[in-house]
Amino acid sequence: MDILTSQGKFIIREATHADLQQLVHVHVTSWNATYPNYHPKPTPEVRTMQWQNRFNREEKNWFCYLAQHERGEIAGFATGNDFYDANLPYKGTLSKIHFLKKYQRLGLGRMLVAKVAERLLQSGIHSMILFADPGNPNILFYERLGGERLLDEKGEFHGAYGWKEIQSLLK
């Protein structure tokens, strides 16, 4: 899928092991920019190990889509998988979404979330949950996508968003 933005043309595609180093770069850079006061910071070595484990399929039912600029640079990625918790009515997970700052607010994040939703729907999964850090300055993005804030039994929000019907994310 090709997308034309003010920053150029992007392709949305499934990530492969060959993308590992760029995915590590985006993950570390995005995390550190989003959470400048969090310590310890994730290192490229830790993220490399995590990504290698994922590509080696140690996590079952895991997948990753990325937005790649026409020049080859990966702008961002989103990961998803099946979700198993009998206490919650959600069957899929949007587990991570990260973008380099210069590629935010181009509509690419919305496109990646739609790809995750599409993949879950193809697997017969119609609902999705996301666990985000409530301190993330970009958290309202999930509300703009129709995510419902999930509150605990005391009525407090801890960063979880749910979509009971993800078909709406494909529009």
N, C-alpha and C positions, 0 to 999 in steps of 0.2 A: 504494500500500500504506500503510495507516494503522497506527500503533503507539501504544499507550497506555503511558506511563511515569509515574513519580512526578513528573516535571517537566512533565507535560501530554501532549497528543497531537502526534504527528509524522507527517509524510508522507514516504515515500521516493519520489523521482522523479528523472528524468534532468534534469541541469542544462541551462540555456539561456543564451544570451548576456545575457539580461536579469538573470541572477543574478551577473554579473561582479563588481560592486562588493562584494557580500556575500561572494563566494568569495575575493576578494582579502583582505578583512578577516579571515576565518577563517584563511586560509593564513598571513598575516603574524603574526597574534596567536598562533596555535597554534605556529608554528615558534619564535617568540621565547620563548614560555613553556616549550617543550620543551628548547630549547638556549640557556639564558640566557648561557652563557659563550662561545658561538660568535661570531666576528666575521669579516667584516662581516655585519651583520644584513640580511636581505632587506627592501627598501623597498616600500611600496605601488606606487610607480612601476614597479619591476622586475616585481613580481608581476602588475600590470595588463597590462604588455606580454606576459608569458608567457601569461596567460589569454586575451588577445585572439588571440594566435597559435594557441592551441589551438582556440578557437571558430571561427577562420577556416579550420580544418582543415589547417593546415600540418603537423600530426602526423597521419599516416594511421592509421586504425583506432583512434583515441583516443575514449574516452567517459568521462563523469563522472556519478555519482549523488550525490545529496545528501539529507540529513535536514533537513527544514524544520519548525520549530515551528508550531503552529496560529496563533500570533500573527504569523508571517511571517519570523521570524529563522532564518537558516541555522545549524544547530548544527554541521554537519560535512559532509565530502565524501570520496569515494573515487574514484580514477581508475584506469583500466585500458586495456590495449591488447594487440595481438599482440606477440609477442617473437620475435626472430630471432637465434639463435646456434646454429650447428650443433654446437657443443661441449657444449651443455647440453640435457637432455631436457625442457625446459619450453617451452611454446608461447605461453602468455599471461603477462601481467604485472599484478600489483596495484602500480601505480606510486606512488600517493600515498594516504594516508589521514590526515586532520586533523580534529580536533574542538576546539571551544572547551571549556576546562576544565570549565565548569559543566555541560556535557552529556556528559562522559565517564562511563563505567561505568553506562550505562543500557541497554546491549544494542544501541545504535544502530550502533556500529562493526561488530558481528557481522552485523547486517542489511545494511549497505553492502557488506561483503566478500561476503556471499551474493549480492547483486545483481550484483557484478562477476563472480563465478563463474558465475552464471546466464547472463549476457551472453556470456561466453567459451564456455560450453557450447553456446549457440545458434549460435555460429559454428563449431562442430565442434572446439573447443579443450578438452582435458580435463586439462591441467596448467597450473600457474601458479608464477611466481617473484616474489619481492619482495626488493628491495635496500633494507635499512634501515641507518641509522647504528647501530653497536653501542653507542654512548653514549646512545641514546634510552632514557629511563627507563621507557617503556611497551612495550619490545620483547617482553616475555613474553606480551603479548596474542597475538602470532602463534603462539607455541607452544601457547597454550590453544586456538587454532583448528586445531591439528594440523599447523602448519608444521614442517617438518624443517629443523634448522640445517644449512646447507651449509658444509662445511669445505674449505679449500684443500688443495693437495697436501702441505702440512706439518701438516695437522690443525688449522689455526687457523680461528677463526670471524671473519668480517669483516662480519656483518650480513645475509647472504643467507638467505632461507627459501624452501623449495620445497614444493609440493603436487603429488605425482605424479598424484593423482586428485582433482579439485576437486568432484566430485559430493557428497562428504561435507560440504561447506560449506553445502549447501542445507538441511540438516536443522535 
